[in-house]
Amino acid sequence: MERHLSGSVNVLSMSLGENVKRLRDKNGWSQKDLARLAGVSQPTIANIETGTSTTSKHLFKLAKVFGVPVTELEPDIGGVPPLQQKPLF
């Protein structure tokens, strides 16, 4: 069984950058808007979205800005590969 968060999108198969871009677009924010809200630079957001930066020390800030758990941005944050995670309920 696949776990879906935020509607019908399967975030478990998406990268950190894809999830950040998806949520940023969903909120109608530019990279500059998100950077300002998270207290980081626009190039930092661009690097996360393009995969130049595959892990982010800003993960918790971004999750807070989006109002989502960090696992929605980075599903394997707990060290368990996404395909091995079990549904929460």
Buried (B, 14 or more C-beta within 10 A) or exposed (E): EEBEBEEEBEBBEBBBBBBBBBBBEEEEBEBEBBBBBBEBEBEBBBBBBEEEBEEBEBBEBBBEBBEBEBBBBBBBBEEEEBEEBEEEE
